[in-house]
Amino acid sequence: DEEGHVYFIFTNQELINLFNCSEHKVIKIKAELKSAGLLLQKQMGFNPKTKKNEPNRLYLSKLDVKATDVYLRGEYGQKEPKTLDTSGTAKNAVPQETV
């Protein structure tokens, strides 16, 4: 931006497509990140040159992270992948037509 800060631009529709969720969920996630101090939004408003509302600029907050706050990926949690249980019947499947 004008002050040398890095920002990114995603419209709500782009975030909906990216995360495969509803607009309500996108708005809720952005509000939670903002309230946690992790995301700042700058509203750009109407651009008279393009005659369109410009999408908000999204800024990530500077994080104060120490080496003790970070762990190696894979160090915790599930060690081996598990297969899905495919036994039983599909309760939500579309009924098959019989002839």
Phi, psi and omega in degrees: 000191183297336182257007178085009178277144178274134176222166174228158182235121170225129171286162176301323180296320178295321178291323176301313180292320182294315183264356180053056180218179182278164177296322178302318180294318178299314180297319179296316180297314179297322179294320179295317178296321179295315182292334177276358180077021182259344183221135174241139178241134175245117180286128183267335175072203185277132176256112182295335179291316181268348182058038179222156170285128179278145177292155179296149170272132181250123180246132172278140179286154173287130182259138175264093185245134177253162180300330180284347179276349187245140175234158180286137179295136180091350180287331183244161171089202186296130182273318183242143177293147178251147176271152178285143176280113182256010179283162179093194182247156178274113183286332184253016182284155176286130180300139179273137177282137176250145182249000000 
